[in-house]
Amino acid sequence: MKESENLSPARKALRERIIRTAYASFTKKGIKAITMDDIANLLSISKRTLYEIFRDKETLLRECVLYSQKMFDDYVEEISNGSYNVLEILLKLHQKALEVYTQTNRLFFEDIGKYPEVRKMVYDLRESTMEQNMIFFKQGVGQGLFRGDIDFDIIKLLLHEQIDFLSNSELLSKYSFPELSTAVLLIYLRGISTCAGNRVLEHFIGESPS
């Protein structure tokens, strides 16, 4: 049973406010730069109240990561229920991920590494997201957008390796991560798409703001 289930409605509402405030602060300035005192002051609550709900900063950080993933999952559900084909869904998810990335201080990603359990959680959530993308890829075959002779497990591994490489590449001194990751994704999508899929891809690129 989650600890939050034992809280009163008022405490649950406060808990959600704490998570939203901490997430906004962590992503704006980095995790290390924000103390529990800072969060308590932003919410005009006592530090004692804050620690009654979250026993330490790492516990709060884990909830912030889950909060971020929940927002992304909600977006996946929203566009999946819309009138988009699988290729458009994948492209929109990429756009959303880059939007979050560009709005987040790089220190946030660096500081995550100082919390091994949270870092593992982020990795596991990333794996889960990639598995969902694999489902979309296979649905795209059924929709005639992706080639049926592709081993998507290999595509998954290659994408993982290239994104990890780009995250620490010297290329970042010349190009931004969104530019590099978008280039990688488009190369793969063009390679696995059918003629029909490539028409959808080129139309989407043409319609998207530069």
Order of alpha helices (4+ residues) and beta strands (2+ residues): alpha-alpha-alpha-alpha-alpha-alpha-alpha-alpha-alpha-alpha
